Amino acid sequence: MAGERDSLTGRLTRYARVSASIGGVAARAAGNRLRGKQEDNALAGDLRRALGGLKGPVMKVAQLLATIPNALPADFARELTELQSNAPPMGAAFVQRRMTAELGRDWRDRLQEFDKTAAAAASLGQVHRATARDGRHLALKLQYPDMAAAVEADLAQLALILAIHRRFDRSIDTRNILEEVGARLREELDYELEARHMRLYADLLKDERRVHVPEALPDLSTKRLLTMTWLDGRPLNEFEDAPEADRNRIAEALFHAWYIPLYQAGVIHGDPHLGNYSVTEDLTVNLLDFGCIRSFQPRFIRGVIDLYRAIDTDDRDLAAHAFETWGFVNLSQPVLEVLMVWANFLFAPLLEDRPRRLQEAAGKGVFGQDIALQVHKRLQDEGGVTPPREWVFMNRASVGLGAVFLRLRARLNWHRMFHELIEDFDEAAMRKRQKTMFGKAGVPLP
């Protein structure tokens, strides 16, 4: 379909819209910096309002960057976390045309029921409820048109914003971050790949009774339409004030949903948006979105475990080796010490063999924001660092899940849960498992 391609016309149109909205913000930021003025707070508000009016992938990228500590100035991160990811839904007539384009003119005959009103709308598409001919309840995720052009245009404009920021703040070189985010966002456009990731997760979590994964229906799916079984559940944020035992049970299920796949097969769910999960009547968890999945080679997972051991035993040589395994290069001793401050913060709950909250003195909020500001200042003083691409979503996942645990005020023995997952880790065994499970699901090896 011509309208679905990354067309020059579509991209130029999107360039114009995005540039008109945020170009003035970028120019004002550059001018303020050149004149020595500090107005990040006001500029951040302007940027949030500009992006909020655009909707689409530009918001998704901004939200991704906002949850990566130090990728953006603190004021920008705070404002961008407030962006709402719901885009205006497609109307019934438009949905009819989109469904015909994806499944053919007889698409309605292939379903018993179909609700043309969206059950949920997000940045790249919207979800409709339906009933299969065999009576199963379904969720159909239908991608908005021209998303490929929109993604490329939005990434280019955000690269401009980050390039301007990089001229004045060299604490974190964001080029690898933007490259990694762009790669993952382009993958999210491919619903056939998402269906394969869904099959991989179903296999990885088949013995985990606390987590549920929907089943994709290939006969009713395309590259831009993903049909899956509907999983009933309530939004995660409805449980923030539930009894502590219930909140702990939900948090434990989420911990296993994220980290069983990581330590068994080197794969992680990279989008911590609360809308990607729901909670069942028996307090088990549904995983609802598999568009942003990041896989790693076993050596990277070994690096995670090595860094934990290094912190536990205060072994600086092992810590340096772990960061090098991740892809950090030419680390000076002062920069290594700064990175260890952040690593100590992330691993601290895993070191204590007792039930505790993730951040015992903190309430609900942006996980790690205070410590991230300290790290940011010290990195500025030491000349900055270039995070490798592999680090981006590993770090984002840790921060994102930490934010969920913070909101749930979960009190668990993180140490024991973590050790249960890593005690039998073996690189060769993981690689063998990856070859088998990734091959079965049709997912490329990392």
The 8 nearest C-alpha neighbors of each residue, nearest first, counted from 0:
[[1, 3, 2, 4, 100, 101, 144, 145],
 [0, 2, 3, 4, 6, 5, 145, 9],
 [3, 1, 0, 4, 145, 144, 6, 9],
 [2, 4, 145, 1, 0, 144, 5, 147],
 [5, 3, 6, 1, 2, 147, 145, 0],
 [4, 6, 148, 147, 7, 3, 10, 9],
 [7, 5, 9, 4, 8, 10, 148, 2],
 [6, 8, 10, 9, 11, 5, 148, 12],
 [9, 7, 11, 6, 10, 12, 148, 13],
 [10, 8, 6, 12, 7, 148, 11, 13],
 [9, 11, 148, 13, 7, 12, 8, 152],
 [12, 10, 14, 8, 13, 9, 7, 15],
 [13, 11, 9, 15, 10, 14, 8, 16],
 [12, 14, 10, 16, 15, 11, 149, 152],
 [15, 13, 11, 152, 17, 12, 16, 18],
 [14, 16, 18, 12, 13, 17, 19, 11],
 [15, 17, 13, 19, 18, 14, 20, 12],
 [18, 16, 20, 14, 19, 15, 13, 21],
 [19, 17, 22, 15, 20, 21, 16, 14],
 [20, 18, 16, 17, 22, 21, 15, 23],
 [19, 21, 17, 49, 18, 22, 16, 23],
 [22, 20, 24, 18, 23, 19, 49, 17],
 [23, 21, 18, 25, 24, 19, 20, 26],
 [22, 24, 26, 21, 25, 27, 20, 19],
 [23, 25, 21, 27, 22, 26, 28, 46],
 [26, 24, 28, 22, 23, 27, 160, 29],
 [27, 25, 23, 29, 28, 24, 30, 22],
 [26, 28, 30, 24, 29, 25, 31, 23],
 [29, 27, 25, 31, 26, 30, 24, 32],
 [30, 28, 26, 32, 27, 31, 33, 25],
 [31, 29, 27, 33, 28, 32, 26, 34],
 [30, 32, 36, 34, 28, 33, 29, 27],
 [31, 33, 35, 29, 34, 30, 36, 28],
 [34, 32, 30, 35, 31, 29, 36, 28],
 [35, 33, 31, 32, 36, 30, 29, 37],
 [34, 36, 32, 33, 31, 37, 30, 38],
 [35, 37, 31, 34, 32, 38, 33, 30],
 [38, 36, 39, 35, 31, 32, 40, 28],
 [37, 39, 40, 41, 42, 36, 31, 28],
 [40, 38, 42, 41, 43, 37, 74, 75],
 [39, 41, 43, 74, 38, 42, 44, 75],
 [42, 40, 44, 43, 38, 39, 45, 74],
 [43, 41, 45, 39, 44, 40, 46, 38],
 [44, 42, 75, 46, 40, 45, 41, 39],
 [43, 45, 47, 41, 42, 46, 78, 48],
 [44, 46, 42, 48, 43, 47, 49, 41],
 [47, 45, 49, 43, 44, 48, 50, 42],
 [46, 48, 44, 50, 49, 45, 79, 51],
 [47, 49, 51, 45, 46, 50, 44, 52],
 [50, 48, 46, 20, 47, 52, 51, 21],
 [51, 49, 53, 47, 52, 48, 58, 46],
 [52, 50, 48, 53, 49, 54, 47, 82],
 [51, 53, 50, 49, 54, 48, 20, 47],
 [52, 54, 50, 51, 55, 49, 17, 57],
 [55, 53, 86, 51, 58, 52, 122, 50],
 [54, 56, 122, 57, 123, 58, 53, 86],
 [57, 55, 59, 58, 122, 150, 60, 123],
 [58, 56, 153, 60, 59, 55, 61, 54],
 [59, 57, 61, 56, 60, 54, 55, 50],
 [58, 60, 56, 62, 61, 57, 63, 122],
 [61, 59, 63, 57, 62, 58, 56, 64],
 [60, 62, 58, 64, 63, 59, 65, 57],
 [61, 63, 65, 59, 60, 64, 80, 79],
 [64, 62, 60, 61, 65, 66, 59, 67],
 [63, 65, 61, 67, 62, 66, 70, 60],
 [64, 66, 76, 62, 63, 67, 79, 61],
 [65, 67, 64, 63, 68, 62, 395, 399],
 [66, 68, 64, 395, 65, 70, 69, 63],
 [69, 67, 70, 371, 66, 368, 65, 71],
 [68, 70, 71, 375, 67, 371, 72, 171],
 [71, 69, 68, 67, 64, 173, 171, 72],
 [70, 72, 69, 76, 75, 73, 65, 64],
 [73, 71, 75, 74, 76, 69, 70, 39],
 [72, 74, 76, 75, 77, 71, 69, 372],
 [75, 73, 77, 40, 76, 72, 43, 39],
 [74, 76, 43, 78, 72, 73, 77, 79],
 [77, 75, 65, 73, 79, 74, 78, 71],
 [78, 76, 74, 75, 80, 79, 73, 81],
 [77, 79, 75, 76, 80, 81, 47, 43],
 [78, 80, 81, 76, 82, 77, 47, 62],
 [81, 79, 77, 82, 78, 62, 65, 76],
 [82, 80, 79, 78, 83, 77, 47, 62],
 [83, 81, 79, 80, 51, 84, 47, 58],
 [82, 84, 85, 81, 51, 58, 86, 80],
 [85, 83, 121, 122, 82, 86, 58, 59],
 [86, 84, 121, 120, 83, 122, 87, 54],
 [85, 87, 121, 54, 122, 120, 88, 84],
 [86, 88, 89, 85, 120, 54, 121, 90],
 [89, 87, 120, 86, 90, 117, 125, 85],
 [88, 90, 93, 94, 87, 91, 117, 143],
 [89, 91, 93, 92, 94, 88, 116, 115],
 [90, 92, 94, 115, 93, 95, 116, 89],
 [93, 91, 95, 94, 90, 96, 89, 115],
 [92, 94, 96, 90, 95, 91, 89, 97],
 [93, 95, 97, 91, 96, 92, 98, 90],
 [96, 94, 92, 98, 93, 97, 99, 91],
 [95, 97, 99, 93, 94, 98, 100, 92],
 [96, 98, 94, 100, 99, 95, 93, 101],
 [99, 97, 101, 95, 100, 96, 102, 94],
 [100, 98, 103, 96, 104, 102, 97, 101],
 [99, 101, 97, 98, 103, 102, 96, 104],
 [100, 102, 98, 99, 103, 97, 221, 224],
 [103, 101, 106, 99, 98, 100, 104, 219],
 [104, 102, 99, 105, 106, 100, 101, 98],
 [103, 105, 99, 106, 102, 107, 100, 98],
 [104, 106, 108, 103, 107, 109, 102, 99],
 [107, 105, 109, 102, 108, 104, 103, 99],
 [108, 106, 109, 105, 110, 113, 104, 111],
 [109, 107, 106, 110, 105, 111, 132, 104],
 [108, 110, 106, 107, 132, 111, 105, 131],
 [111, 109, 131, 132, 108, 112, 107, 130],
 [110, 112, 132, 130, 131, 109, 113, 108],
 [111, 113, 130, 129, 110, 114, 131, 107],
 [112, 114, 129, 115, 128, 130, 110, 111],
 [115, 113, 116, 128, 129, 127, 112, 117],
 [116, 114, 91, 117, 113, 127, 94, 95],
 [117, 115, 114, 118, 91, 127, 90, 88],
 [116, 118, 127, 119, 126, 115, 125, 120],
 [117, 119, 127, 126, 116, 128, 120, 125],
 [120, 118, 126, 117, 125, 121, 127, 85],
 [121, 119, 125, 85, 86, 88, 126, 124],
 [120, 122, 85, 86, 84, 124, 125, 123],
 [121, 123, 55, 84, 86, 56, 124, 85],
 [124, 122, 121, 142, 55, 143, 56, 146],
 [125, 123, 142, 143, 141, 121, 122, 120],
 [124, 126, 120, 141, 140, 119, 121, 117],
 [125, 127, 140, 119, 139, 117, 118, 141],
 [128, 126, 117, 139, 118, 138, 114, 140],
 [127, 129, 138, 114, 137, 113, 139, 118],
 [128, 130, 113, 137, 112, 114, 136, 138],
 [129, 131, 136, 112, 111, 137, 135, 134],
 [132, 130, 110, 134, 135, 133, 111, 136],
 [131, 133, 111, 110, 134, 130, 109, 135],
 [132, 134, 131, 135, 130, 111, 110, 136],
 [135, 133, 131, 132, 130, 136, 111, 137],
 [134, 136, 131, 130, 133, 137, 228, 132],
 [135, 137, 130, 229, 228, 129, 131, 134],
 [138, 136, 228, 229, 129, 130, 227, 128],
 [137, 139, 128, 229, 227, 127, 226, 228],
 [140, 138, 226, 127, 126, 225, 141, 128],
 [141, 139, 126, 225, 125, 224, 226, 138],
 [142, 140, 224, 124, 125, 139, 126, 223],
 [143, 141, 124, 223, 123, 224, 144, 125],
 [142, 144, 124, 123, 146, 141, 145, 125],
 [145, 143, 146, 3, 142, 2, 97, 147],
 [146, 144, 3, 147, 148, 2, 149, 4],
 [145, 147, 149, 148, 144, 150, 143, 123],
 [148, 146, 5, 150, 149, 145, 151, 4],
 [149, 147, 5, 10, 151, 146, 150, 9],
 [148, 150, 146, 152, 147, 151, 13, 153],
 [149, 151, 147, 153, 148, 152, 56, 146],
 [152, 150, 154, 148, 153, 149, 155, 147],
 [153, 151, 149, 14, 155, 150, 154, 10],
 [152, 154, 57, 156, 150, 155, 151, 149],
 [153, 155, 157, 151, 156, 152, 158, 150],
 [156, 154, 158, 152, 153, 157, 151, 159],
 [155, 157, 159, 153, 158, 154, 152, 160],
 [158, 156, 160, 154, 159, 155, 153, 161],
 [157, 159, 155, 161, 156, 160, 162, 154],
 [158, 160, 162, 156, 157, 161, 163, 155],
 [161, 159, 157, 163, 158, 162, 25, 164],
 [160, 162, 164, 158, 163, 159, 165, 157],
 [161, 163, 165, 159, 164, 160, 158, 166],
 [164, 162, 160, 161, 165, 166, 159, 29],
 [163, 165, 161, 162, 166, 167, 168, 160],
 [166, 164, 162, 168, 167, 163, 169, 161],
 [167, 165, 163, 164, 168, 162, 169, 161],
 [166, 168, 165, 164, 169, 32, 163, 29],
 [169, 167, 165, 170, 166, 164, 379, 171],
 [170, 168, 171, 383, 165, 172, 379, 167],
 [169, 383, 171, 379, 378, 168, 384, 375],
 [172, 170, 384, 169, 383, 173, 385, 70],
 [171, 173, 385, 174, 169, 384, 170, 165],
 [172, 174, 176, 175, 171, 177, 70, 161],
 [173, 175, 177, 176, 172, 178, 385, 158],
 [176, 174, 178, 388, 177, 173, 179, 387],
 [177, 175, 173, 179, 174, 178, 180, 391],
 [176, 178, 180, 174, 179, 175, 181, 173],
 [179, 177, 175, 181, 176, 180, 174, 182],
 [178, 180, 182, 176, 181, 177, 388, 175],
 [181, 179, 177, 183, 182, 178, 184, 176],
 [180, 182, 184, 178, 179, 183, 177, 185],
 [183, 181, 179, 185, 180, 184, 178, 186],
 [182, 184, 186, 180, 185, 181, 291, 179],
 [183, 185, 187, 181, 186, 182, 180, 188],
 [186, 184, 182, 187, 188, 183, 181, 150],
 [187, 185, 183, 188, 184, 189, 182, 290],
 [186, 188, 290, 184, 185, 189, 291, 183],
 [187, 189, 186, 185, 190, 184, 223, 147],
 [190, 188, 222, 187, 191, 192, 186, 193],
 [191, 189, 193, 222, 192, 223, 225, 188],
 [192, 190, 222, 194, 193, 189, 221, 195],
 [191, 193, 195, 190, 194, 189, 196, 186],
 [192, 194, 190, 196, 290, 191, 195, 289],
 [193, 195, 197, 191, 192, 196, 215, 190],
 [196, 194, 192, 198, 197, 193, 440, 441],
 [197, 195, 199, 193, 198, 194, 200, 289],
 [196, 198, 194, 200, 195, 199, 289, 193],
 [197, 199, 201, 195, 196, 200, 440, 202],
 [200, 198, 196, 202, 440, 197, 201, 203],
 [201, 199, 203, 197, 202, 198, 204, 196],
 [200, 202, 198, 204, 199, 203, 212, 205],
 [201, 203, 205, 199, 200, 204, 198, 436],
 [204, 202, 200, 201, 205, 260, 199, 259],
 [205, 203, 207, 201, 206, 202, 200, 210],
 [204, 206, 202, 207, 201, 203, 208, 200],
 [207, 205, 204, 208, 203, 202, 209, 210],
 [206, 208, 204, 209, 205, 210, 255, 211],
 [209, 207, 210, 206, 211, 205, 283, 204],
 [208, 210, 283, 252, 207, 284, 211, 282],
 [211, 209, 284, 208, 285, 207, 283, 256],
 [212, 210, 285, 284, 286, 213, 209, 208],
 [211, 213, 286, 201, 285, 214, 210, 287],
 [214, 212, 228, 227, 215, 230, 211, 229],
 [213, 215, 227, 228, 216, 212, 197, 198],
 [214, 216, 227, 194, 226, 217, 213, 228],
 [217, 215, 226, 227, 218, 219, 220, 214],
 [218, 216, 220, 219, 215, 226, 221, 194],
 [219, 217, 216, 220, 221, 226, 215, 102],
 [220, 218, 217, 216, 226, 221, 102, 225],
 [219, 221, 225, 217, 224, 226, 218, 216],
 [222, 220, 224, 223, 191, 225, 101, 190],
 [221, 223, 190, 191, 189, 224, 220, 225],
 [224, 222, 221, 142, 190, 141, 189, 225],
 [225, 223, 141, 221, 220, 140, 222, 142],
 [226, 224, 220, 140, 139, 190, 221, 227],
 [225, 227, 139, 220, 216, 219, 138, 215],
 [228, 226, 215, 214, 138, 216, 137, 213],
 [227, 229, 137, 213, 214, 138, 136, 230],
 [228, 230, 137, 138, 136, 227, 231, 213],
 [231, 229, 232, 228, 213, 285, 287, 211],
 [232, 230, 229, 279, 233, 277, 278, 285],
 [231, 233, 279, 278, 277, 230, 234, 280],
 [232, 234, 278, 277, 235, 279, 237, 231],
 [235, 233, 277, 236, 237, 278, 232, 274],
 [234, 236, 277, 237, 238, 278, 233, 273],
 [235, 237, 238, 239, 234, 273, 406, 407],
 [238, 236, 235, 234, 239, 233, 240, 241],
 [239, 237, 241, 236, 240, 235, 246, 407],
 [238, 240, 407, 236, 241, 237, 406, 246],
 [241, 239, 238, 242, 237, 407, 246, 243],
 [240, 242, 238, 239, 246, 245, 243, 237],
 [243, 241, 245, 244, 246, 240, 238, 247],
 [242, 244, 246, 245, 247, 241, 409, 408],
 [245, 243, 247, 242, 246, 248, 241, 409],
 [246, 244, 248, 243, 247, 242, 241, 249],
 [247, 245, 243, 249, 248, 244, 407, 409],
 [248, 246, 409, 250, 244, 245, 249, 243],
 [247, 249, 245, 251, 246, 250, 244, 252],
 [248, 250, 252, 246, 247, 251, 282, 253],
 [251, 249, 253, 247, 252, 248, 254, 246],
 [250, 252, 254, 248, 253, 249, 247, 255],
 [253, 251, 249, 255, 250, 254, 209, 256],
 [252, 254, 256, 250, 255, 251, 257, 249],
 [255, 253, 251, 252, 257, 256, 258, 250],
 [254, 256, 258, 259, 252, 257, 253, 251],
 [257, 255, 253, 254, 258, 252, 259, 210],
 [258, 256, 255, 254, 259, 253, 267, 268],
 [257, 259, 261, 255, 260, 256, 254, 262],
 [258, 260, 255, 261, 262, 263, 257, 256],
 [261, 259, 263, 258, 264, 266, 262, 203],
 [262, 260, 265, 266, 258, 267, 259, 264],
 [263, 261, 259, 265, 260, 264, 258, 420],
 [262, 264, 260, 261, 259, 265, 429, 432],
 [263, 265, 260, 433, 261, 266, 429, 262],
 [266, 264, 261, 295, 294, 262, 263, 297],
 [267, 265, 294, 261, 260, 264, 293, 295],
 [268, 266, 261, 293, 292, 269, 257, 294],
 [267, 269, 292, 270, 257, 291, 293, 266],
 [268, 270, 291, 396, 292, 392, 267, 293],
 [269, 271, 272, 291, 268, 396, 399, 275],
 [272, 270, 399, 400, 273, 269, 396, 275],
 [273, 271, 274, 270, 275, 399, 276, 403],
 [274, 272, 275, 276, 271, 235, 236, 403],
 [273, 275, 272, 276, 234, 277, 235, 287],
 [276, 274, 287, 273, 288, 272, 286, 277],
 [277, 275, 286, 274, 285, 287, 273, 235],
 [276, 278, 234, 232, 285, 233, 235, 284],
 [277, 279, 284, 232, 233, 282, 283, 285],
 [278, 280, 232, 282, 283, 281, 284, 233],
 [279, 281, 282, 278, 232, 283, 233, 231],
 [280, 282, 279, 283, 278, 284, 209, 245],
 [283, 281, 279, 280, 278, 249, 284, 248],
 [282, 284, 209, 279, 281, 278, 210, 249],
 [283, 285, 278, 210, 277, 209, 211, 279],
 [284, 286, 211, 277, 276, 210, 287, 278],
 [287, 285, 276, 212, 288, 211, 275, 284],
 [286, 288, 275, 276, 285, 289, 212, 213],
 [287, 289, 275, 290, 286, 291, 276, 193],
 [290, 288, 193, 291, 197, 292, 196, 287],
 [289, 291, 187, 193, 288, 292, 186, 190],
 [290, 292, 269, 289, 270, 183, 187, 268],
 [293, 291, 268, 269, 267, 290, 289, 294],
 [292, 294, 267, 266, 269, 268, 291, 295],
 [295, 293, 266, 265, 445, 267, 292, 296],
 [296, 294, 265, 445, 266, 299, 297, 293],
 [295, 297, 298, 299, 445, 265, 294, 300],
 [298, 296, 300, 426, 299, 301, 429, 265],
 [299, 297, 301, 300, 296, 302, 426, 324],
 [300, 298, 302, 301, 297, 296, 325, 295],
 [301, 299, 303, 297, 302, 298, 304, 265],
 [302, 300, 298, 304, 299, 303, 305, 297],
 [301, 303, 321, 305, 299, 300, 304, 324],
 [304, 302, 300, 306, 301, 305, 307, 299],
 [303, 305, 307, 301, 306, 302, 308, 300],
 [306, 304, 302, 308, 307, 303, 321, 301],
 [305, 307, 309, 318, 303, 304, 308, 321],
 [306, 308, 304, 310, 305, 309, 311, 303],
 [309, 307, 311, 305, 306, 310, 312, 304],
 [310, 308, 314, 306, 318, 312, 307, 313],
 [311, 309, 313, 307, 308, 312, 306, 314],
 [310, 312, 308, 309, 313, 307, 350, 314],
 [313, 311, 309, 314, 310, 308, 307, 315],
 [314, 312, 310, 309, 311, 315, 308, 318],
 [313, 315, 309, 312, 317, 316, 318, 310],
 [316, 314, 318, 317, 313, 319, 309, 310],
 [317, 315, 319, 318, 314, 320, 309, 321],
 [316, 318, 320, 315, 319, 314, 309, 321],
 [317, 319, 315, 321, 306, 309, 320, 316],
 [320, 318, 316, 322, 321, 317, 315, 323],
 [319, 321, 317, 323, 318, 322, 324, 316],
 [322, 320, 302, 324, 318, 323, 319, 306],
 [323, 321, 325, 319, 324, 320, 327, 318],
 [324, 322, 327, 326, 320, 325, 321, 319],
 [325, 323, 321, 322, 326, 302, 320, 299],
 [324, 326, 322, 323, 299, 327, 302, 321],
 [325, 327, 323, 387, 324, 328, 322, 389],
 [328, 326, 323, 322, 387, 325, 386, 330],
 [327, 329, 330, 326, 323, 385, 322, 387],
 [330, 328, 331, 327, 323, 384, 332, 334],
 [331, 329, 328, 335, 334, 332, 327, 384],
 [332, 330, 334, 333, 335, 329, 336, 381],
 [331, 333, 335, 334, 336, 330, 337, 319],
 [334, 332, 336, 335, 331, 337, 381, 330],
 [335, 333, 337, 331, 336, 332, 330, 338],
 [336, 334, 332, 338, 337, 333, 330, 331],
 [335, 337, 339, 333, 334, 338, 332, 340],
 [336, 338, 334, 340, 339, 335, 374, 333],
 [339, 337, 335, 341, 340, 336, 342, 334],
 [338, 340, 342, 336, 337, 341, 343, 335],
 [339, 341, 337, 343, 338, 342, 344, 336],
 [340, 342, 344, 338, 339, 343, 345, 374],
 [343, 341, 339, 345, 344, 340, 346, 338],
 [344, 342, 340, 346, 341, 345, 347, 339],
 [343, 345, 341, 342, 347, 346, 340, 370],
 [346, 344, 342, 343, 347, 341, 348, 397],
 [345, 347, 343, 349, 344, 348, 342, 307],
 [346, 348, 344, 349, 350, 343, 345, 351],
 [349, 347, 350, 346, 357, 351, 413, 414],
 [350, 348, 414, 413, 346, 347, 351, 417],
 [349, 351, 347, 348, 414, 352, 346, 311],
 [352, 350, 353, 349, 414, 348, 347, 413],
 [351, 353, 414, 412, 350, 415, 354, 349],
 [352, 354, 412, 351, 355, 414, 411, 413],
 [355, 353, 412, 411, 410, 352, 413, 356],
 [356, 354, 410, 411, 353, 412, 357, 359],
 [355, 357, 410, 359, 358, 409, 408, 411],
 [356, 358, 348, 359, 355, 405, 404, 401],
 [359, 357, 361, 356, 360, 405, 348, 362],
 [358, 360, 356, 361, 357, 355, 362, 408],
 [361, 359, 358, 362, 356, 357, 363, 405],
 [362, 360, 358, 359, 363, 405, 364, 357],
 [361, 363, 364, 405, 360, 406, 408, 358],
 [362, 364, 406, 405, 361, 365, 402, 408],
 [365, 363, 366, 362, 402, 405, 406, 361],
 [364, 366, 368, 402, 367, 363, 66, 77],
 [367, 365, 402, 368, 401, 398, 364, 405],
 [366, 368, 370, 369, 371, 365, 398, 68],
 [367, 369, 371, 370, 365, 366, 372, 68],
 [370, 368, 372, 371, 367, 373, 366, 365],
 [369, 371, 373, 372, 367, 368, 374, 341],
 [372, 370, 368, 374, 369, 373, 68, 367],
 [373, 371, 375, 369, 370, 374, 376, 368],
 [372, 374, 370, 376, 371, 375, 377, 369],
 [375, 373, 371, 377, 372, 376, 378, 337],
 [374, 376, 372, 378, 373, 377, 371, 69],
 [377, 375, 379, 373, 378, 374, 372, 380],
 [376, 378, 380, 374, 379, 375, 381, 373],
 [379, 377, 383, 170, 381, 375, 380, 376],
 [380, 378, 170, 376, 377, 382, 381, 383],
 [379, 381, 377, 378, 382, 376, 383, 170],
 [382, 380, 378, 379, 383, 377, 334, 333],
 [383, 381, 379, 380, 378, 170, 169, 384],
 [384, 382, 170, 378, 379, 171, 169, 381],
 [383, 385, 171, 170, 172, 386, 382, 378],
 [384, 386, 172, 171, 387, 383, 327, 173],
 [387, 385, 384, 327, 390, 388, 175, 172],
 [388, 386, 326, 390, 389, 327, 175, 385],
 [387, 389, 175, 390, 391, 179, 176, 386],
 [390, 388, 387, 391, 392, 325, 393, 326],
 [389, 391, 393, 388, 387, 394, 392, 386],
 [392, 390, 394, 388, 393, 389, 395, 176],
 [393, 391, 395, 394, 396, 269, 390, 389],
 [394, 392, 396, 390, 395, 391, 397, 389],
 [393, 395, 397, 392, 396, 391, 390, 398],
 [394, 396, 392, 398, 397, 393, 67, 399],
 [395, 397, 399, 393, 269, 394, 398, 392],
 [398, 396, 394, 400, 395, 399, 401, 393],
 [397, 399, 401, 395, 396, 400, 366, 402],
 [400, 398, 271, 396, 402, 401, 397, 395],
 [399, 401, 403, 402, 397, 398, 396, 271],
 [400, 402, 398, 404, 399, 403, 366, 397],
 [401, 403, 366, 405, 399, 400, 404, 365],
 [404, 402, 400, 406, 405, 401, 407, 399],
 [405, 403, 407, 401, 406, 402, 409, 408],
 [404, 406, 408, 402, 403, 407, 363, 401],
 [405, 407, 363, 403, 404, 408, 239, 402],
 [406, 408, 404, 239, 409, 405, 246, 403],
 [409, 407, 405, 406, 404, 410, 356, 246],
 [408, 410, 247, 407, 404, 356, 246, 411],
 [409, 411, 356, 355, 354, 247, 408, 412],
 [412, 410, 354, 355, 413, 409, 356, 247],
 [411, 413, 354, 353, 414, 415, 355, 352],
 [412, 414, 349, 416, 411, 415, 417, 348],
 [415, 413, 349, 417, 352, 412, 416, 350],
 [416, 414, 418, 417, 413, 412, 419, 352],
 [415, 417, 413, 419, 414, 418, 412, 420],
 [418, 416, 414, 420, 415, 419, 413, 421],
 [419, 417, 415, 421, 420, 422, 416, 414],
 [418, 420, 416, 417, 421, 422, 415, 423],
 [421, 419, 418, 417, 422, 262, 416, 259],
 [422, 420, 424, 418, 423, 419, 417, 262],
 [421, 423, 418, 424, 419, 420, 417, 425],
 [424, 422, 421, 425, 420, 419, 418, 262],
 [425, 423, 421, 422, 426, 262, 429, 420],
 [424, 426, 428, 427, 429, 423, 301, 297],
 [425, 427, 429, 297, 428, 430, 298, 424],
 [428, 426, 430, 429, 425, 431, 297, 432],
 [427, 429, 431, 425, 426, 430, 432, 424],
 [430, 428, 432, 426, 431, 427, 264, 433],
 [431, 429, 433, 427, 432, 428, 434, 426],
 [432, 430, 428, 434, 429, 433, 427, 435],
 [431, 433, 429, 435, 430, 434, 436, 428],
 [434, 432, 430, 436, 437, 435, 431, 264],
 [435, 433, 431, 432, 437, 438, 436, 430],
 [434, 436, 432, 438, 433, 437, 439, 431],
 [437, 435, 439, 433, 438, 434, 432, 440],
 [438, 436, 442, 440, 433, 439, 434, 435],
 [437, 439, 441, 435, 436, 440, 434, 442],
 [438, 440, 436, 437, 441, 435, 442, 199],
 [441, 439, 437, 199, 438, 195, 442, 198],
 [440, 442, 438, 439, 437, 195, 443, 196],
 [441, 443, 437, 440, 438, 195, 444, 196],
 [444, 442, 445, 437, 441, 438, 440, 434],
 [443, 445, 437, 442, 434, 433, 294, 438],
 [444, 295, 296, 294, 443, 265, 293, 433]]
